[in-house]
Amino acid sequence: MSALVVGIGNRSRGDDGVGPLVAARVAELGLPGVEVVTYDEPLALVEHLAGHDDVVVVDAARSRGGRPGAVRVVRVGAAPLPRDAAALGSHGLGVADAVELARALGRLPRRLTLVGVEALVIELGAPLSEPVRDGLDAAVDAVVAALPAAAR
């Protein structure tokens, strides 16, 4: 089994740092067969998705009407992600774009799950907002639940 957890985001930009924070908490669990990495930008995913059976990506999300701190889980299937799936990321070129580029290059893993945490504040120098901080445990639980049973 080869599982990878990827935290996307920048800890210096408020809630955008939720991906790396959740990834760090998952790493502390010491789950067998699970590698944990973090990246500032989603395009790094393209190079790192291939070679793993199961990948879980966690990132800040911004969607219309989303409740800050809420966790959304999306399993990537055979169909392309809808354009509004870009709301799963808080970056100009988001996670959905990176996933579709990886798909076009034949680099998707067997199973890919996206975990988005609805962001409130994404500004340089801002701290993590209280609603997102309150959602950290739920985000960690969602990441762990998305991993294969052998890793839990």
C-alpha positions in Angstrom: 0.0 0.0 0.0 1.2 3.5 -0.8 -0.8 6.3 0.6 0.0 10.0 0.5 -1.5 12.9 2.3 -0.9 16.3 0.8 -1.5 19.6 2.7 -1.7 22.6 0.3 -1.5 26.1 1.5 0.6 28.9 3.0 0.6 29.3 6.8 1.3 33.0 6.4 -2.0 33.7 4.7 -4.6 33.0 7.4 -7.0 30.2 6.7 -5.0 29.3 3.6 -2.6 27.5 6.0 -5.2 24.9 7.0 -3.9 22.3 4.6 -0.4 22.1 6.0 -1.8 22.3 9.6 -4.2 19.3 9.0 -1.3 17.4 7.2 0.9 18.0 10.3 -1.7 16.6 12.6 -2.1 13.5 10.4 1.7 13.1 10.4 1.6 13.1 14.2 -0.7 10.1 14.2 2.1 8.0 12.7 -0.2 6.0 10.4 1.5 3.0 8.8 2.3 3.3 5.1 1.2 6.9 5.0 3.6 9.6 3.7 2.7 13.2 4.5 3.9 16.2 2.5 3.0 19.9 2.2 3.2 22.4 -0.7 2.5 26.1 -1.0 0.9 25.7 -4.4 -1.4 23.1 -6.0 0.6 22.6 -9.1 3.2 20.6 -7.1 0.6 17.9 -7.0 1.1 17.1 -10.7 4.5 15.7 -10.0 3.6 13.8 -6.8 0.3 12.1 -7.5 1.7 9.3 -9.6 3.4 6.5 -7.7 0.8 6.3 -4.9 -2.3 4.1 -4.8 -4.3 6.5 -2.5 -3.9 10.2 -2.2 -5.8 12.6 0.0 -5.3 16.3 -0.7 -6.4 18.9 2.0 -6.7 22.6 1.2 -8.6 25.7 2.1 -11.8 26.1 0.2 -13.8 29.2 -0.8 -17.3 28.6 -2.1 -20.5 30.7 -2.2 -22.5 30.4 1.0 -20.0 28.0 2.6 -19.8 28.0 6.4 -16.3 28.8 7.6 -14.7 25.8 9.1 -17.0 23.3 7.3 -15.3 20.3 5.7 -16.2 19.1 2.2 -15.0 15.8 0.8 -14.9 15.0 -2.9 -13.8 11.7 -4.4 -12.2 12.2 -7.8 -13.7 9.9 -10.3 -13.4 9.2 -14.0 -15.3 12.3 -15.0 -13.5 15.7 -15.0 -14.1 17.8 -12.0 -16.7 20.5 -12.6 -15.4 24.0 -13.0 -16.9 25.1 -9.7 -14.7 22.4 -8.0 -12.1 25.2 -8.2 -13.9 26.4 -5.1 -12.1 23.5 -3.3 -9.0 25.7 -3.4 -8.0 29.2 -2.5 -5.4 29.6 -5.2 -5.4 31.3 -8.6 -4.6 28.0 -10.2 -6.3 25.6 -7.9 -6.4 22.0 -6.9 -9.1 21.2 -9.5 -6.8 22.6 -12.2 -3.8 20.5 -10.9 -6.0 17.4 -10.8 -7.2 17.8 -14.4 -3.6 18.5 -15.6 -2.5 15.3 -13.8 -5.4 13.4 -15.4 -4.4 14.7 -18.9 -0.8 13.5 -18.2 -1.9 10.1 -17.0 -0.6 10.8 -13.5 -3.8 10.3 -11.3 -3.5 7.7 -8.5 -5.9 4.8 -8.2 -7.9 6.7 -5.7 -7.8 10.5 -5.1 -9.8 12.3 -2.4 -10.0 16.1 -2.0 -10.8 17.5 1.5 -11.7 21.2 1.5 -12.0 23.3 4.7 -14.1 26.4 4.1 -12.0 29.5 4.7 -13.0 32.8 6.2 -9.9 34.9 6.0 -7.1 34.6 3.4 -4.8 37.5 3.8 -1.1 37.8 4.2 -0.1 38.0 7.9 -3.6 37.0 9.1 -3.9 34.3 11.8 -6.0 31.2 11.3 -9.7 32.2 11.9 -11.6 30.8 14.9 -14.1 28.9 12.8 -11.4 27.2 10.8 -9.4 26.4 13.9 -12.6 24.9 15.3 -12.9 22.7 12.2 -9.3 21.2 12.4 -10.4 18.0 14.2 -13.2 17.4 11.7 -10.7 17.9 8.8 -8.2 15.5 10.3 -11.0 12.9 10.8 -12.1 13.4 7.1 -8.5 12.8 5.9 -8.1 9.7 8.0 -11.5 8.3 6.9 -10.4 8.8 3.3 -7.3 6.7 3.7 -7.4 2.9 3.1 -8.5 0.8 6.1 -4.9 -0.7 6.4 -3.6 2.8 7.2 -6.1 3.7 9.9 
